[in-house]
Amino acid sequence: YSEDIPGSGGTVILDDSFHADYWGGTGFLEYQEPLGRRTSAYARAQTGYRTFDDSPRSDNLDYTLLLGVRSLRFRNTEIDVAGGYGRIQFSSLGDQPRILGRVNLRYRLASGWTWRLGVNHLTSADLLGNQALETTGSLGIEKRFADGRTAVLANLFITRFHTDSWSGGRD
């Protein structure tokens, strides 16, 4: 990671000694409403906060409202589709809009194994207020044990981040 430092005449200097050490948290509340025998709609309000050790101006608070549908209509297959709108507020920048979309597919086998496939797409802003796109694809496998309360999940994911920033470097 590198941090931008304002230079003279509106230029930006990259500081390669910047360490992106941070702590943060995310939480959500969700309400579900049945739409039928195996389908429900939901509304999720979520928020997150991140604070950076080396760059207090990068600290940010985000909040999003998601609306979605979960369905088990197809045998052993759960589909979860959601979209939402929110805001992100950096310490050094005012509120910026965020748009989130996601699709998750889960296929359950009688043996207790479950395959998961997911895509999340977020349109937001970077620290300079430029548009930033973040897309994550994931593939996972889960094993639920006989007690029904215990499960183990292994998940692989890849994220692509792109910003319309001043930087001509790699995303």
Salt bridges, closest charged atoms under 4 A:
GLU3 OE2 - ARG57 NE 3.84
ASP4 OD2 - ARG57 NH2 3.15
GLU30 OE1 - ARG44 NH2 2.87
GLU30 OE2 - ARG70 NH1 2.89
GLU78 OE1 - ARG106 NH1 3.99
GLU78 OE1 - ARG108 NH2 3.06
ASP80 OD2 - ARG70 NE 3.30
ASP80 OD2 - ARG102 NH2 3.62
GLU142 OE1 - ARG116 NH2 2.63
GLU142 OE2 - ARG144 NH2 3.14
ASP164 OD1 - HIS162 NE2 3.41
ASP171 OD2 - ARG160 NH2 2.96
ASP171 OD2 - HIS162 ND1 2.79
